[in-house]
Amino acid sequence: MSASGAVYSGRQRLLHWLMALMLASLILAVEIKGEFAKGDPRIGQLMIWHKQVGLWVLVLVWFRLYWRYTQSMPEIIPPLSRLVRLGAQGMHVLLYLMMIGIPLLGILFSQAKGKLIDFMGIPLPLLLDESTGLPYALSLKSLHQWLGNALIYLIVIHALFALFHHWIRRDNTLTRMLGFRRAVAQ
């Protein structure tokens, strides 16, 4: 669809919402894990889910970035001010950096603790082994968790701004990603 077509392509919308669900499931898995007693076997199952979905996020984010920079984006009507546009671009950069950095930190701290990581049954290359990484494992884990919490706030802010654009500013920011056109005042 052209830049003035009012909505993102079906592929872009599908990947956006799929990744939103994946991120929600990652957060939910960690929150549910905290409800179980230490040693409960369900914790292991939740962490397997968390790691596998996190790795899928790391893979899929590259497709999102490719499509973001090779396909035109539908314009926002009415147009945003330069400052608001820069803020939105900054938010998207942070979200993409988080979707790359958090899974990489998860891989590194797991490997630093001597745990091998596989993705869909395929072992990942060893980036950090226990002998050299163990002193950094706790720091890597803390940073992974801190950034994960920061990501929650960024997602909430992202969603709130989408709703602000829809209900207060009454532009087509949200509807571009929902896949339907909205009559907006020009």
Number of C-alpha atoms within 10 A of each C-alpha: 13 13 13 12 14 22 26 23 19 13 10 18 16 15 15 17 13 14 19 14 12 17 21 13 16 21 17 13 18 16 12 12 18 10 9 12 10 10 8 10 10 14 19 12 12 18 15 15 16 22 19 19 20 24 23 16 21 19 14 18 20 14 12 17 12 11 15 12 9 9 14 15 20 19 18 20 17 14 13 15 9 9 9 11 13 12 12 15 12 12 16 14 13 14 18 16 12 19 24 19 17 24 23 18 20 23 26 25 27 23 22 25 20 17 14 17 21 15 13 11 8 8 10 13 11 15 12 20 17 18 10 11 19 18 12 16 22 15 13 22 20 15 17 22 16 12 17 20 12 13 19 14 12 17 16 11 13 16 13 12 17 19 15 15 17 17 11 10 16 17 23 26 25 22 18 21 21 16 15 12 14 17 9 13 10 7
